[in-house]
Amino acid sequence: MTAGPGLDPDLLAILVCPVTRTPLRYDEAAGELVSEAAGLAFPIRAGVPVMLFEEARRLDEP
């Protein structure tokens, strides 16, 4: 996982999906952290990952 502008690479290295506790993939173009295991994408707002299930987007939704 690589960090984008304003994201701390050390933080990204330790973050896991709050649902499955599996590693996340950083999608720089979408500005999201993606959990393939949970089928969720967590937004990054102002450089801060929002790791709340309620804020996540399902991967099968546009």
mmCIF file as Biopython writes it, N, C-alpha, C and O atoms, coordinates in Angstrom:
data_model
#
loop_
_atom_site.group_PDB
_atom_site.id
_atom_site.type_symbol
_atom_site.label_atom_id
_atom_site.label_alt_id
_atom_site.label_comp_id
_atom_site.label_asym_id
_atom_site.label_entity_id
_atom_site.label_seq_id
_atom_site.pdbx_PDB_ins_code
_atom_site.Cartn_x
_atom_site.Cartn_y
_atom_site.Cartn_z
_atom_site.occupancy
_atom_site.B_iso_or_equiv
_atom_site.auth_seq_id
_atom_site.auth_asym_id
_atom_site.pdbx_PDB_model_num
ATOM 1   N N  . MET A ? 1  ? 0.862   -1.167 0.000  1.0 0.0 1  A 1 
ATOM 2   C CA . MET A ? 1  ? 0.000   0.000  0.000  1.0 0.0 1  A 1 
ATOM 3   C C  . MET A ? 1  ? 0.906   1.227  0.000  1.0 0.0 1  A 1 
ATOM 4   O O  . MET A ? 1  ? 1.852   1.313  0.783  1.0 0.0 1  A 1 
ATOM 5   N N  . THR A ? 2  ? 0.614   2.148  -0.862 1.0 0.0 2  A 1 
ATOM 6   C CA . THR A ? 2  ? 1.399   3.373  -0.913 1.0 0.0 2  A 1 
ATOM 7   C C  . THR A ? 2  ? 0.545   4.545  -0.469 1.0 0.0 2  A 1 
ATOM 8   O O  . THR A ? 2  ? -0.674  4.556  -0.639 1.0 0.0 2  A 1 
ATOM 9   N N  . ALA A ? 3  ? 1.208   5.511  0.094  1.0 0.0 3  A 1 
ATOM 10  C CA . ALA A ? 3  ? 0.480   6.675  0.600  1.0 0.0 3  A 1 
ATOM 11  C C  . ALA A ? 3  ? 0.355   7.725  -0.484 1.0 0.0 3  A 1 
ATOM 12  O O  . ALA A ? 3  ? 1.247   7.881  -1.317 1.0 0.0 3  A 1 
ATOM 13  N N  . GLY A ? 4  ? -0.727  8.424  -0.470 1.0 0.0 4  A 1 
ATOM 14  C CA . GLY A ? 4  ? -0.940  9.524  -1.388 1.0 0.0 4  A 1 
ATOM 15  C C  . GLY A ? 4  ? -0.635  10.828 -0.699 1.0 0.0 4  A 1 
ATOM 16  O O  . GLY A ? 4  ? -0.166  10.831 0.439  1.0 0.0 4  A 1 
ATOM 17  N N  . PRO A ? 5  ? -0.891  11.936 -1.363 1.0 0.0 5  A 1 
ATOM 18  C CA . PRO A ? 5  ? -0.639  13.227 -0.766 1.0 0.0 5  A 1 
ATOM 19  C C  . PRO A ? 5  ? -1.430  13.409 0.527  1.0 0.0 5  A 1 
ATOM 20  O O  . PRO A ? 5  ? -2.642  13.198 0.562  1.0 0.0 5  A 1 
ATOM 21  N N  . GLY A ? 6  ? -0.736  13.796 1.571  1.0 0.0 6  A 1 
ATOM 22  C CA . GLY A ? 6  ? -1.405  14.068 2.831  1.0 0.0 6  A 1 
ATOM 23  C C  . GLY A ? 6  ? -1.725  12.840 3.661  1.0 0.0 6  A 1 
ATOM 24  O O  . GLY A ? 6  ? -2.308  12.968 4.737  1.0 0.0 6  A 1 
ATOM 25  N N  . LEU A ? 7  ? -1.366  11.661 3.197  1.0 0.0 7  A 1 
ATOM 26  C CA . LEU A ? 7  ? -1.623  10.446 3.964  1.0 0.0 7  A 1 
ATOM 27  C C  . LEU A ? 7  ? -0.316  9.915  4.537  1.0 0.0 7  A 1 
ATOM 28  O O  . LEU A ? 7  ? 0.692   9.824  3.836  1.0 0.0 7  A 1 
ATOM 29  N N  . ASP A ? 8  ? -0.347  9.573  5.792  1.0 0.0 8  A 1 
ATOM 30  C CA . ASP A ? 8  ? 0.833   9.056  6.482  1.0 0.0 8  A 1 
ATOM 31  C C  . ASP A ? 8  ? 1.024   7.582  6.134  1.0 0.0 8  A 1 
ATOM 32  O O  . ASP A ? 8  ? 0.158   6.766  6.451  1.0 0.0 8  A 1 
ATOM 33  N N  . PRO A ? 9  ? 2.123   7.224  5.495  1.0 0.0 9  A 1 
ATOM 34  C CA . PRO A ? 9  ? 2.329   5.830  5.106  1.0 0.0 9  A 1 
ATOM 35  C C  . PRO A ? 9  ? 2.410   4.895  6.309  1.0 0.0 9  A 1 
ATOM 36  O O  . PRO A ? 9  ? 2.029   3.729  6.199  1.0 0.0 9  A 1 
ATOM 37  N N  . ASP A ? 10 ? 2.896   5.373  7.453  1.0 0.0 10 A 1 
ATOM 38  C CA . ASP A ? 10 ? 2.955   4.533  8.641  1.0 0.0 10 A 1 
ATOM 39  C C  . ASP A ? 10 ? 1.552   4.202  9.135  1.0 0.0 10 A 1 
ATOM 40  O O  . ASP A ? 10 ? 1.300   3.084  9.584  1.0 0.0 10 A 1 
ATOM 41  N N  . LEU A ? 11 ? 0.645   5.157  9.055  1.0 0.0 11 A 1 
ATOM 42  C CA . LEU A ? 11 ? -0.742  4.928  9.446  1.0 0.0 11 A 1 
ATOM 43  C C  . LEU A ? 11 ? -1.391  3.919  8.509  1.0 0.0 11 A 1 
ATOM 44  O O  . LEU A ? 11 ? -2.076  3.000  8.958  1.0 0.0 11 A 1 
ATOM 45  N N  . LEU A ? 12 ? -1.181  4.088  7.224  1.0 0.0 12 A 1 
ATOM 46  C CA . LEU A ? 12 ? -1.768  3.170  6.252  1.0 0.0 12 A 1 
ATOM 47  C C  . LEU A ? 12 ? -1.252  1.747  6.434  1.0 0.0 12 A 1 
ATOM 48  O O  . LEU A ? 12 ? -1.970  0.784  6.165  1.0 0.0 12 A 1 
ATOM 49  N N  . ALA A ? 13 ? -0.022  1.615  6.885  1.0 0.0 13 A 1 
ATOM 50  C CA . ALA A ? 13 ? 0.563   0.291  7.070  1.0 0.0 13 A 1 
ATOM 51  C C  . ALA A ? 13 ? -0.097  -0.477 8.204  1.0 0.0 13 A 1 
ATOM 52  O O  . ALA A ? 13 ? -0.075  -1.708 8.203  1.0 0.0 13 A 1 
ATOM 53  N N  . ILE A ? 14 ? -0.685  0.222  9.176  1.0 0.0 14 A 1 
ATOM 54  C CA . ILE A ? 14 ? -1.278  -0.473 10.318 1.0 0.0 14 A 1 
ATOM 55  C C  . ILE A ? 14 ? -2.802  -0.555 10.266 1.0 0.0 14 A 1 
ATOM 56  O O  . ILE A ? 14 ? -3.408  -1.307 11.029 1.0 0.0 14 A 1 
ATOM 57  N N  . LEU A ? 15 ? -3.419  0.208  9.377  1.0 0.0 15 A 1 
ATOM 58  C CA . LEU A ? 15 ? -4.878  0.174  9.289  1.0 0.0 15 A 1 
ATOM 59  C C  . LEU A ? 15 ? -5.369  -1.151 8.723  1.0 0.0 15 A 1 
ATOM 60  O O  . LEU A ? 15 ? -4.781  -1.698 7.791  1.0 0.0 15 A 1 
ATOM 61  N N  . VAL A ? 16 ? -6.454  -1.658 9.299  1.0 0.0 16 A 1 
ATOM 62  C CA . VAL A ? 16 ? -7.113  -2.856 8.793  1.0 0.0 16 A 1 
ATOM 63  C C  . VAL A ? 16 ? -8.602  -2.573 8.699  1.0 0.0 16 A 1 
ATOM 64  O O  . VAL A ? 16 ? -9.100  -1.615 9.291  1.0 0.0 16 A 1 
ATOM 65  N N  . CYS A ? 17 ? -9.296  -3.397 7.966  1.0 0.0 17 A 1 
ATOM 66  C CA . CYS A ? 17 ? -10.745 -3.263 7.835  1.0 0.0 17 A 1 
ATOM 67  C C  . CYS A ? 17 ? -11.388 -3.435 9.209  1.0 0.0 17 A 1 
ATOM 68  O O  . CYS A ? 17 ? -11.089 -4.407 9.904  1.0 0.0 17 A 1 
ATOM 69  N N  . PRO A ? 18 ? -12.256 -2.524 9.612  1.0 0.0 18 A 1 
ATOM 70  C CA . PRO A ? 18 ? -12.899 -2.661 10.915 1.0 0.0 18 A 1 
ATOM 71  C C  . PRO A ? 18 ? -13.924 -3.797 10.968 1.0 0.0 18 A 1 
ATOM 72  O O  . PRO A ? 18 ? -14.351 -4.194 12.052 1.0 0.0 18 A 1 
ATOM 73  N N  . VAL A ? 19 ? -14.311 -4.311 9.830  1.0 0.0 19 A 1 
ATOM 74  C CA . VAL A ? 19 ? -15.296 -5.400 9.780  1.0 0.0 19 A 1 
ATOM 75  C C  . VAL A ? 19 ? -14.603 -6.758 9.808  1.0 0.0 19 A 1 
ATOM 76  O O  . VAL A ? 19 ? -14.977 -7.630 10.592 1.0 0.0 19 A 1 
ATOM 77  N N  . THR A ? 20 ? -13.591 -6.942 8.951  1.0 0.0 20 A 1 
ATOM 78  C CA . THR A ? 20 ? -12.951 -8.251 8.791  1.0 0.0 20 A 1 
ATOM 79  C C  . THR A ? 20 ? -11.561 -8.342 9.410  1.0 0.0 20 A 1 
ATOM 80  O O  . THR A ? 20 ? -11.017 -9.436 9.562  1.0 0.0 20 A 1 
ATOM 81  N N  . ARG A ? 21 ? -10.989 -7.202 9.764  1.0 0.0 21 A 1 
ATOM 82  C CA . ARG A ? 21 ? -9.618  -7.129 10.310 1.0 0.0 21 A 1 
ATOM 83  C C  . ARG A ? 21 ? -8.571  -7.598 9.303  1.0 0.0 21 A 1 
ATOM 84  O O  . ARG A ? 21 ? -7.513  -8.096 9.688  1.0 0.0 21 A 1 
ATOM 85  N N  . THR A ? 22 ? -8.869  -7.436 8.009  1.0 0.0 22 A 1 
ATOM 86  C CA . THR A ? 22 ? -7.928  -7.795 6.953  1.0 0.0 22 A 1 
ATOM 87  C C  . THR A ? 22 ? -7.283  -6.526 6.400  1.0 0.0 22 A 1 
ATOM 88  O O  . THR A ? 22 ? -7.810  -5.431 6.599  1.0 0.0 22 A 1 
ATOM 89  N N  . PRO A ? 23 ? -6.153  -6.657 5.711  1.0 0.0 23 A 1 
ATOM 90  C CA . PRO A ? 23 ? -5.478  -5.478 5.153  1.0 0.0 23 A 1 
ATOM 91  C C  . PRO A ? 23 ? -6.359  -4.744 4.145  1.0 0.0 23 A 1 
ATOM 92  O O  . PRO A ? 23 ? -7.272  -5.314 3.549  1.0 0.0 23 A 1 
ATOM 93  N N  . LEU A ? 24 ? -6.053  -3.467 3.978  1.0 0.0 24 A 1 
ATOM 94  C CA . LEU A ? 24 ? -6.786  -2.604 3.056  1.0 0.0 24 A 1 
ATOM 95  C C  . LEU A ? 24 ? -5.911  -2.254 1.864  1.0 0.0 24 A 1 
ATOM 96  O O  . LEU A ? 24 ? -4.685  -2.204 1.969  1.0 0.0 24 A 1 
ATOM 97  N N  . ARG A ? 25 ? -6.552  -2.014 0.737  1.0 0.0 25 A 1 
ATOM 98  C CA . ARG A ? 25 ? -5.860  -1.561 -0.473 1.0 0.0 25 A 1 
ATOM 99  C C  . ARG A ? 25 ? -6.195  -0.088 -0.662 1.0 0.0 25 A 1 
ATOM 100 O O  . ARG A ? 25 ? -7.359  0.305  -0.597 1.0 0.0 25 A 1 
ATOM 101 N N  . TYR A ? 26 ? -5.172  0.718  -0.895 1.0 0.0 26 A 1 
ATOM 102 C CA . TYR A ? 26 ? -5.367  2.152  -1.107 1.0 0.0 26 A 1 
ATOM 103 C C  . TYR A ? 26 ? -5.682  2.410  -2.568 1.0 0.0 26 A 1 
ATOM 104 O O  . TYR A ? 26 ? -4.884  2.078  -3.444 1.0 0.0 26 A 1 
ATOM 105 N N  . ASP A ? 27 ? -6.835  2.996  -2.839 1.0 0.0 27 A 1 
ATOM 106 C CA . ASP A ? 27 ? -7.231  3.394  -4.185 1.0 0.0 27 A 1 
ATOM 107 C C  . ASP A ? 27 ? -7.084  4.903  -4.267 1.0 0.0 27 A 1 
ATOM 108 O O  . ASP A ? 27 ? -7.982  5.650  -3.878 1.0 0.0 27 A 1 
ATOM 109 N N  . GLU A ? 28 ? -5.943  5.342  -4.778 1.0 0.0 28 A 1 
ATOM 110 C CA . GLU A ? 28 ? -5.629  6.775  -4.818 1.0 0.0 28 A 1 
ATOM 111 C C  . GLU A ? 28 ? -6.613  7.539  -5.701 1.0 0.0 28 A 1 
ATOM 112 O O  . GLU A ? 28 ? -7.032  8.641  -5.346 1.0 0.0 28 A 1 
ATOM 113 N N  . ALA A ? 29 ? -6.986  6.970  -6.843 1.0 0.0 29 A 1 
ATOM 114 C CA . ALA A ? 29 ? -7.883  7.653  -7.778 1.0 0.0 29 A 1 
ATOM 115 C C  . ALA A ? 29 ? -9.246  7.928  -7.148 1.0 0.0 29 A 1 
ATOM 116 O O  . ALA A ? 29 ? -9.826  8.992  -7.364 1.0 0.0 29 A 1 
ATOM 117 N N  . ALA A ? 30 ? -9.758  6.975  -6.373 1.0 0.0 30 A 1 
ATOM 118 C CA . ALA A ? 30 ? -11.066 7.136  -5.743 1.0 0.0 30 A 1 
ATOM 119 C C  . ALA A ? 30 ? -10.980 7.802  -4.378 1.0 0.0 30 A 1 
ATOM 120 O O  . ALA A ? 30 ? -11.995 8.241  -3.838 1.0 0.0 30 A 1 
ATOM 121 N N  . GLY A ? 31 ? -9.769  7.883  -3.812 1.0 0.0 31 A 1 
ATOM 122 C CA . GLY A ? 31 ? -9.612  8.448  -2.477 1.0 0.0 31 A 1 
ATOM 123 C C  . GLY A ? 31 ? -10.263 7.574  -1.418 1.0 0.0 31 A 1 
ATOM 124 O O  . GLY A ? 31 ? -10.957 8.063  -0.526 1.0 0.0 31 A 1 
ATOM 125 N N  . GLU A ? 32 ? -10.024 6.258  -1.533 1.0 0.0 32 A 1 
ATOM 126 C CA . GLU A ? 32 ? -10.652 5.299  -0.627 1.0 0.0 32 A 1 
ATOM 127 C C  . GLU A ? 32 ? -9.661  4.226  -0.198 1.0 0.0 32 A 1 
ATOM 128 O O  . GLU A ? 32 ? -8.664  3.962  -0.870 1.0 0.0 32 A 1 
ATOM 129 N N  . LEU A ? 33 ? -9.968  3.618  0.941  1.0 0.0 33 A 1 
ATOM 130 C CA . LEU A ? 33 ? -9.292  2.407  1.370  1.0 0.0 33 A 1 
ATOM 131 C C  . LEU A ? 33 ? -10.275 1.269  1.151  1.0 0.0 33 A 1 
ATOM 132 O O  . LEU A ? 33 ? -11.397 1.303  1.655  1.0 0.0 33 A 1 
ATOM 133 N N  . VAL A ? 34 ? -9.853  0.261  0.398  1.0 0.0 34 A 1 
ATOM 134 C CA . VAL A ? 34 ? -10.743 -0.804 -0.046 1.0 0.0 34 A 1 
ATOM 135 C C  . VAL A ? 34 ? -10.471 -2.088 0.723  1.0 0.0 34 A 1 
ATOM 136 O O  . VAL A ? 34 ? -9.330  -2.532 0.847  1.0 0.0 34 A 1 
ATOM 137 N N  . SER A ? 35 ? -11.548 -2.671 1.235  1.0 0.0 35 A 1 
ATOM 138 C CA . SER A ? 35 ? -11.498 -3.993 1.856  1.0 0.0 35 A 1 
ATOM 139 C C  . SER A ? 35 ? -12.141 -4.974 0.887  1.0 0.0 35 A 1 
ATOM 140 O O  . SER A ? 35 ? -13.364 -5.031 0.761  1.0 0.0 35 A 1 
ATOM 141 N N  . GLU A ? 36 ? -11.306 -5.742 0.207  1.0 0.0 36 A 1 
ATOM 142 C CA . GLU A ? 36 ? -11.824 -6.747 -0.730 1.0 0.0 36 A 1 
ATOM 143 C C  . GLU A ? 36 ? -12.617 -7.804 0.032  1.0 0.0 36 A 1 
ATOM 144 O O  . GLU A ? 36 ? -13.639 -8.283 -0.460 1.0 0.0 36 A 1 
ATOM 145 N N  . ALA A ? 37 ? -12.160 -8.170 1.220  1.0 0.0 37 A 1 
ATOM 146 C CA . ALA A ? 37 ? -12.806 -9.224 2.005  1.0 0.0 37 A 1 
ATOM 147 C C  . ALA A ? 37 ? -14.227 -8.830 2.415  1.0 0.0 37 A 1 
ATOM 148 O O  . ALA A ? 37 ? -15.129 -9.668 2.396  1.0 0.0 37 A 1 
ATOM 149 N N  . ALA A ? 38 ? -14.431 -7.580 2.780  1.0 0.0 38 A 1 
ATOM 150 C CA . ALA A ? 38 ? -15.751 -7.114 3.215  1.0 0.0 38 A 1 
ATOM 151 C C  . ALA A ? 38 ? -16.578 -6.555 2.066  1.0 0.0 38 A 1 
ATOM 152 O O  . ALA A ? 38 ? -17.788 -6.375 2.201  1.0 0.0 38 A 1 
ATOM 153 N N  . GLY A ? 39 ? -15.931 -6.279 0.937  1.0 0.0 39 A 1 
ATOM 154 C CA . GLY A ? 39 ? -16.641 -5.681 -0.186 1.0 0.0 39 A 1 
ATOM 155 C C  . GLY A ? 39 ? -17.022 -4.235 0.093  1.0 0.0 39 A 1 
ATOM 156 O O  . GLY A ? 39 ? -18.071 -3.762 -0.346 1.0 0.0 39 A 1 
ATOM 157 N N  . LEU A ? 40 ? -16.151 -3.530 0.838  1.0 0.0 40 A 1 
ATOM 158 C CA . LEU A ? 40 ? -16.418 -2.149 1.233  1.0 0.0 40 A 1 
ATOM 159 C C  . LEU A ? 40 ? -15.257 -1.241 0.879  1.0 0.0 40 A 1 
ATOM 160 O O  . LEU A ? 40 ? -14.105 -1.672 0.816  1.0 0.0 40 A 1 
ATOM 161 N N  . ALA A ? 41 ? -15.581 0.034  0.647  1.0 0.0 41 A 1 
ATOM 162 C CA . ALA A ? 41 ? -14.562 1.062  0.426  1.0 0.0 41 A 1 
ATOM 163 C C  . ALA A ? 41 ? -14.805 2.172  1.443  1.0 0.0 41 A 1 
ATOM 164 O O  . ALA A ? 41 ? -15.906 2.715  1.535  1.0 0.0 41 A 1 
ATOM 165 N N  . PHE A ? 42 ? -13.769 2.499  2.198  1.0 0.0 42 A 1 
ATOM 166 C CA . PHE A ? 42 ? -13.858 3.518  3.230  1.0 0.0 42 A 1 
ATOM 167 C C  . PHE A ? 42 ? -13.281 4.821  2.683  1.0 0.0 42 A 1 
ATOM 168 O O  . PHE A ? 42 ? -12.181 4.820  2.130  1.0 0.0 42 A 1 
ATOM 169 N N  . PRO A ? 43 ? -13.997 5.922  2.828  1.0 0.0 43 A 1 
ATOM 170 C CA . PRO A ? 43 ? -13.525 7.189  2.256  1.0 0.0 43 A 1 
ATOM 171 C C  . PRO A ? 43 ? -12.354 7.778  3.036  1.0 0.0 43 A 1 
ATOM 172 O O  . PRO A ? 43 ? -12.146 7.492  4.215  1.0 0.0 43 A 1 
ATOM 173 N N  . ILE A ? 44 ? -11.606 8.608  2.330  1.0 0.0 44 A 1 
ATOM 174 C CA . ILE A ? 44 ? -10.546 9.399  2.960  1.0 0.0 44 A 1 
ATOM 175 C C  . ILE A ? 44 ? -10.949 10.847 2.754  1.0 0.0 44 A 1 
ATOM 176 O O  . ILE A ? 44 ? -11.067 11.313 1.621  1.0 0.0 44 A 1 
ATOM 177 N N  . ARG A ? 45 ? -11.158 11.552 3.851  1.0 0.0 45 A 1 
ATOM 178 C CA . ARG A ? 45 ? -11.595 12.948 3.794  1.0 0.0 45 A 1 
ATOM 179 C C  . ARG A ? 45 ? -10.550 13.838 4.440  1.0 0.0 45 A 1 
ATOM 180 O O  . ARG A ? 45 ? -10.171 13.641 5.595  1.0 0.0 45 A 1 
ATOM 181 N N  . ALA A ? 46 ? -10.092 14.813 3.684  1.0 0.0 46 A 1 
ATOM 182 C CA . ALA A ? 46 ? -9.067  15.756 4.159  1.0 0.0 46 A 1 
ATOM 183 C C  . ALA A ? 46 ? -7.862  15.008 4.717  1.0 0.0 46 A 1 
ATOM 184 O O  . ALA A ? 46 ? -7.277  15.420 5.719  1.0 0.0 46 A 1 
ATOM 185 N N  . GLY A ? 47 ? -7.495  13.907 4.062  1.0 0.0 47 A 1 
ATOM 186 C CA . GLY A ? 47 ? -6.323  13.139 4.465  1.0 0.0 47 A 1 
ATOM 187 C C  . GLY A ? 47 ? -6.552  12.201 5.632  1.0 0.0 47 A 1 
ATOM 188 O O  . GLY A ? 47 ? -5.607  11.579 6.118  1.0 0.0 47 A 1 
ATOM 189 N N  . VAL A ? 48 ? -7.806  12.084 6.097  1.0 0.0 48 A 1 
ATOM 190 C CA . VAL A ? 48 ? -8.112  11.239 7.254  1.0 0.0 48 A 1 
ATOM 191 C C  . VAL A ? 48 ? -9.014  10.082 6.813  1.0 0.0 48 A 1 
ATOM 192 O O  . VAL A ? 48 ? -10.108 10.317 6.300  1.0 0.0 48 A 1 
ATOM 193 N N  . PRO A ? 49 ? -8.564  8.834  7.008  1.0 0.0 49 A 1 
ATOM 194 C CA . PRO A ? 49 ? -9.419  7.697  6.683  1.0 0.0 49 A 1 
ATOM 195 C C  . PRO A ? 49 ? -10.626 7.651  7.627  1.0 0.0 49 A 1 
ATOM 196 O O  . PRO A ? 49 ? -10.474 7.752  8.845  1.0 0.0 49 A 1 
ATOM 197 N N  . VAL A ? 50 ? -11.808 7.501  7.059  1.0 0.0 50 A 1 
ATOM 198 C CA . VAL A ? 50 ? -13.037 7.396  7.843  1.0 0.0 50 A 1 
ATOM 199 C C  . VAL A ? 50 ? -13.384 5.910  7.903  1.0 0.0 50 A 1 
ATOM 200 O O  . VAL A ? 50 ? -13.945 5.354  6.958  1.0 0.0 50 A 1 
ATOM 201 N N  . MET A ? 51 ? -13.046 5.281  9.018  1.0 0.0 51 A 1 
ATOM 202 C CA . MET A ? 51 ? -13.147 3.834  9.142  1.0 0.0 51 A 1 
ATOM 203 C C  . MET A ? 51 ? -14.448 3.406  9.834  1.0 0.0 51 A 1 
ATOM 204 O O  . MET A ? 51 ? -14.442 2.501  10.668 1.0 0.0 51 A 1 
ATOM 205 N N  . LEU A ? 52 ? -15.535 4.045  9.492  1.0 0.0 52 A 1 
ATOM 206 C CA . LEU A ? 52 ? -16.842 3.721  10.052 1.0 0.0 52 A 1 
ATOM 207 C C  . LEU A ? 52 ? -17.651 2.928  9.037  1.0 0.0 52 A 1 
ATOM 208 O O  . LEU A ? 52 ? -17.743 3.314  7.872  1.0 0.0 52 A 1 
ATOM 209 N N  . PHE A ? 53 ? -18.234 1.823  9.477  1.0 0.0 53 A 1 
ATOM 210 C CA . PHE A ? 53 ? -19.043 0.988  8.598  1.0 0.0 53 A 1 
ATOM 211 C C  . PHE A ? 53 ? -20.152 1.812  7.944  1.0 0.0 53 A 1 
ATOM 212 O O  . PHE A ? 53 ? -20.453 1.635  6.763  1.0 0.0 53 A 1 
ATOM 213 N N  . GLU A ? 54 ? -20.752 2.706  8.715  1.0 0.0 54 A 1 
ATOM 214 C CA . GLU A ? 54 ? -21.861 3.530  8.227  1.0 0.0 54 A 1 
ATOM 215 C C  . GLU A ? 54 ? -21.449 4.472  7.104  1.0 0.0 54 A 1 
ATOM 216 O O  . GLU A ? 54 ? -22.293 4.901  6.317  1.0 0.0 54 A 1 
ATOM 217 N N  . GLU A ? 55 ? -20.171 4.795  7.019  1.0 0.0 55 A 1 
ATOM 218 C CA . GLU A ? 55 ? -19.662 5.711  5.997  1.0 0.0 55 A 1 
ATOM 219 C C  . GLU A ? 55 ? -19.106 4.975  4.777  1.0 0.0 55 A 1 
ATOM 220 O O  . GLU A ? 55 ? -18.794 5.604  3.765  1.0 0.0 55 A 1 
ATOM 221 N N  . ALA A ? 56 ? -18.981 3.665  4.864  1.0 0.0 56 A 1 
ATOM 222 C CA . ALA A ? 56 ? -18.382 2.880  3.786  1.0 0.0 56 A 1 
ATOM 223 C C  . ALA A ? 56 ? -19.328 2.730  2.608  1.0 0.0 56 A 1 
ATOM 224 O O  . ALA A ? 56 ? -20.550 2.738  2.756  1.0 0.0 56 A 1 
ATOM 225 N N  . ARG A ? 57 ? -18.725 2.592  1.433  1.0 0.0 57 A 1 
ATOM 226 C CA . ARG A ? 57 ? -19.470 2.347  0.199  1.0 0.0 57 A 1 
ATOM 227 C C  . ARG A ? 57 ? -19.306 0.877  -0.163 1.0 0.0 57 A 1 
ATOM 228 O O  . ARG A ? 57 ? -18.198 0.343  -0.122 1.0 0.0 57 A 1 
ATOM 229 N N  . ARG A ? 58 ? -20.407 0.225  -0.517 1.0 0.0 58 A 1 
ATOM 230 C CA . ARG A ? 58 ? -20.318 -1.169 -0.975 1.0 0.0 58 A 1 
ATOM 231 C C  . ARG A ? 58 ? -19.643 -1.186 -2.339 1.0 0.0 58 A 1 
ATOM 232 O O  . ARG A ? 58 ? -19.926 -0.329 -3.177 1.0 0.0 58 A 1 
ATOM 233 N N  . LEU A ? 59 ? -18.771 -2.133 -2.571 1.0 0.0 59 A 1 
ATOM 234 C CA . LEU A ? 59 ? -18.041 -2.198 -3.835 1.0 0.0 59 A 1 
ATOM 235 C C  . LEU A ? 59 ? -18.957 -2.522 -5.017 1.0 0.0 59 A 1 
ATOM 236 O O  . LEU A ? 59 ? -18.610 -2.222 -6.159 1.0 0.0 59 A 1 
ATOM 237 N N  . ASP A ? 60 ? -20.104 -3.123 -4.765 1.0 0.0 60 A 1 
ATOM 238 C CA . ASP A ? 60 ? -21.009 -3.436 -5.869 1.0 0.0 60 A 1 
ATOM 239 C C  . ASP A ? 60 ? -21.902 -2.263 -6.229 1.0 0.0 60 A 1 
ATOM 240 O O  . ASP A ? 60 ? -22.737 -2.380 -7.126 1.0 0.0 60 A 1 
ATOM 241 N N  . GLU A ? 61 ? -21.742 -1.115 -5.539 1.0 0.0 61 A 1 
ATOM 242 C CA . GLU A ? 61 ? -22.463 0.106  -5.871 1.0 0.0 61 A 1 
ATOM 243 C C  . GLU A ? 61 ? -21.518 1.055  -6.593 1.0 0.0 61 A 1 
ATOM 244 O O  . GLU A ? 61 ? -20.311 1.018  -6.355 1.0 0.0 61 A 1 
ATOM 245 N N  . PRO A ? 62 ? -22.047 1.909  -7.475 1.0 0.0 62 A 1 
ATOM 246 C CA . PRO A ? 62 ? -21.173 2.855  -8.188 1.0 0.0 62 A 1 
ATOM 247 C C  . PRO A ? 62 ? -20.627 3.938  -7.274 1.0 0.0 62 A 1 
ATOM 248 O O  . PRO A ? 62 ? -19.879 4.806  -7.724 1.0 0.0 62 A 1 
#
